[in-house]
Amino acid sequence: MSALPPPDTIEGRVAWIFGDDFDIDLVIGVENIKHYDPDVLRSVCMRHYDPAFADEVRPGDVVVGGRNFGYGHPHYPPMVALRNLGIAAVVAESFSPGFWRGETYNGMPLLTVPGITRAVRRWDRVSIDWRRPAVRLARQDAELTGEPLSERVVKVIEAGGSLNLLLAEHRRARATG
């Protein structure tokens, strides 16, 4: 599932803060990992943590995670559910490699920012420059800087996902070849 490219600066709020080693499947419940229907995913998204979550999230909001965020099997429906609700990025202390590959492929900005879980509270306003990567924290009037993204990852995100990037590269190669 390819996505539209994100804006250069993502403006939103911290919709949720997950702890270390969070299994991404728990966002929708393991029993729902085979669903792709947006209505089903909306109805189950975060219901075990906050039944009002789906109604409170707005486009541009982000989720924050601890170390090894996305741990577990890299199933896509949990992030499909979060994207469908408007989640625009994930900022974490670190990511599970399988989750990172899968969501980067889908064009989701994933930023590794040490100290993020201690620096924010739920519903804090944030401004994210995902290319730098930097997270501006409105409440503290401070900024945290994360680990730089590779040039290729930036291109994937700018294209709205790996499939979009590969198709564009293929078109260019055919046009010049």
C-alpha positions in Angstrom: 0.0 0.0 0.0 1.7 3.2 -1.2 0.8 6.5 0.4 0.9 10.1 -0.5 4.1 11.8 0.4 4.0 13.6 3.8 4.3 17.3 4.0 7.8 18.7 4.7 6.7 19.6 8.2 4.2 17.5 10.0 2.1 19.5 12.5 0.1 17.6 15.0 -0.2 16.2 18.5 1.1 13.2 20.3 -1.9 10.8 20.1 -0.3 8.0 22.1 3.0 7.0 23.8 3.9 3.4 23.7 6.4 1.7 25.9 9.4 -0.4 25.0 9.1 -3.6 23.0 5.5 -2.8 21.9 4.0 -5.4 19.5 2.3 -3.4 16.8 -0.4 -6.0 16.4 -1.8 -4.9 19.8 -3.0 -1.6 18.2 -5.9 -3.6 16.6 -5.7 -6.9 18.5 -4.1 -10.0 17.2 -7.5 -11.4 16.3 -7.9 -8.6 13.7 -4.6 -8.8 11.8 -6.2 -10.2 8.7 -8.6 -7.3 8.3 -8.0 -4.5 5.8 -11.5 -3.0 5.8 -11.1 0.6 7.0 -14.4 0.5 9.0 -13.4 -2.7 10.8 -9.9 -1.3 11.5 -11.3 2.0 12.8 -13.7 0.1 15.1 -10.9 -1.9 16.7 -8.0 0.6 16.6 -6.7 1.1 20.2 -10.0 0.0 21.7 -8.2 -2.0 24.4 -6.2 1.1 25.5 -8.6 4.0 24.9 -12.0 3.3 23.4 -12.3 7.0 22.3 -8.9 7.0 20.5 -10.4 6.7 17.0 -12.6 9.7 17.6 -9.9 11.9 19.2 -7.1 11.5 16.6 -6.8 14.2 14.0 -4.9 14.2 10.7 -1.2 15.1 11.4 -1.1 13.5 14.8 1.8 11.2 15.6 2.5 8.2 17.9 5.6 7.9 20.0 7.2 4.7 21.0 10.0 3.4 23.2 12.8 1.1 22.3 12.2 -1.6 19.7 8.8 -0.1 18.7 6.9 -2.4 16.3 8.2 -5.6 17.8 6.6 -8.8 16.5 5.6 -10.0 13.1 5.4 -7.1 10.6 1.7 -7.2 9.9 0.4 -4.2 8.0 -3.2 -3.8 9.3 -2.3 -2.0 12.6 -0.5 0.7 10.7 -3.2 0.8 8.1 -5.6 1.5 10.9 -3.4 4.3 12.3 -2.8 5.9 8.9 -6.5 5.8 8.1 -7.2 7.7 11.4 -4.6 10.4 10.3 -1.4 9.3 12.1 1.3 11.0 10.0 4.5 9.7 11.6 6.0 7.5 14.2 8.7 8.8 16.5 10.5 6.3 18.7 13.6 5.6 20.7 14.3 2.7 18.2 12.4 0.4 15.9 12.1 -3.3 15.3 13.9 -4.0 12.0 10.9 -5.8 10.4 8.5 -3.0 11.3 11.0 -0.3 10.2 11.4 -2.0 6.7 7.7 -2.5 6.2 6.6 0.9 7.2 9.4 2.7 5.4 8.4 0.7 2.3 4.9 2.2 2.7 6.2 5.7 3.0 5.5 6.3 6.7 8.1 8.7 8.2 9.7 6.8 11.1 12.1 8.9 13.2 14.5 7.5 15.7 14.8 10.2 18.4 16.6 9.4 21.6 14.8 10.7 24.7 11.4 11.3 23.0 9.4 9.2 25.4 10.6 11.2 28.4 10.1 14.5 26.6 6.5 14.4 25.6 3.1 13.8 27.1 -0.1 12.7 25.4 -1.7 15.5 23.3 1.4 17.7 23.3 1.7 19.7 20.1 4.7 18.8 18.0 6.1 19.9 14.7 8.2 17.4 12.9 10.8 18.1 10.1 11.2 14.5 9.1 14.1 15.2 6.7 16.4 16.6 9.4 15.0 14.8 11.5 13.9 17.0 14.3 10.9 17.2 16.6 9.9 20.7 17.9 8.1 20.4 21.2 5.7 23.3 21.7 5.0 22.9 25.4 8.7 23.0 26.3 9.8 25.3 23.5 12.5 22.8 22.7 13.7 20.6 19.9 15.0 17.1 19.8 17.1 15.9 17.0 17.0 12.3 15.8 19.2 10.0 13.8 19.6 11.1 10.1 17.7 9.2 7.5 19.6 7.7 4.5 19.3 9.4 1.2 17.4 6.4 -0.1 14.9 6.4 2.8 14.3 10.1 2.2 13.6 9.4 -1.5 11.2 6.5 -0.5 9.3 8.8 1.8 9.2 11.7 -0.7 7.7 9.3 -3.3 5.0 8.1 -0.9 6.5 4.6 -0.6 8.9 2.2 -2.3 6.5 1.1 -5.0 5.9 4.7 -6.1 9.7 5.3 -6.2 10.5 2.2 -8.1 7.8 2.9 -10.7 9.2 6.5 -11.1 12.7 5.2 -11.5 11.6 2.6 -14.0 9.8 5.2 -16.1 12.9 7.5 -16.1 15.1 4.6 -17.1 12.8 3.6 -20.0 12.6 7.3 -21.1 16.3 7.7 -21.2 17.2 4.1 -22.3 
